């Protein structure tokens, strides 16, 4: 004789879990979830109510027909539903890979700097090897990329720092880089033998948009030296920063790859002794089946990311175990 719990699990449908995940990822907006799922709002509401009846508790708190928040028990159900759906996706991916490794799609979330200056050569090589794999490139800030991950819109993320926002990903270190200062060649800073915090603090600074949720490494570095940077303009796009520097609106602080070409009119000043170095990584969702072309894409981006290393990191249970995988790897400097 089956217990009540087993009977409940048998009645639970996969599409109910999809509806549940869609609602959670749509800010509890049932209409938006229904549109995302290409179904009707009443149908979604009915299935969620049936699921709650089967479970014997509420997943959502309601005011009339509006969902206002997720109950503690409901959050546990949603977390498990997301894991189930990821496993289902992995099974489908395995089926696709076994049928045809040369076909599929790869959605990448990354920053403007990576998309503009690093990925073109990688994507060119990848497309040569896998002409039948469709690439979808999504650009944004670290916060926006993290949201893409949470909404299951991308297969991998490529970003710098902000690792705490991506706890659900296996992060694989690609390379390290230190920021540079750019100024017009006639600028007073261009005549210095060595940059100092004091010299930089005397000029308006144009740099990347700061995180909304974490501390700025730029502000922290200046504060430790007893100075406050005069950040006048921030932008997501390195090309915008370079343009404003050329207009004389301030001193630019950017990634070195952003000024590697066509910068004859600018002086590029080393700031590695002032500002902390950064590590750029590629991240795949933990527990997700990685297809062969995903391994190759990662290695095209960072040649030291051999398949065996990625597999070991992907199986690691803790951040410490994943870090140990790369303990003996010397990351390239860009």
Secondary structure, 3 states (H helix, E strand, C coil): CCCHHHHHHHHCCHHHHHHHHHHHHCCCCHHHHHHHHCCCHHHHHHHHHHHHHHHCCCCEEEECCEEEEECHHHHHHHHHHHHHHHHHHHHHHHHHHHHCCCCEEEEEEECHHHHHHHHHHHHHHHHHHCCCEEEEEEECCHHHHHHHHHCCCCCEEEEECCHHHHCCEEEEEEEEECCEEEEECCCHHHHCCCCCHHHHHCCEEEEECCCCCCCCHHHHHHHHCCCCCEEEEEECCHHHHHHHHHCCCCEEEECHHHHCCCCCCEEEEECCCCCCCEEEEEEEECCCCCCHHHHHHHHHHCCCCCHHHHHHHHHCCCHHHHHHHCCCCCCEEC
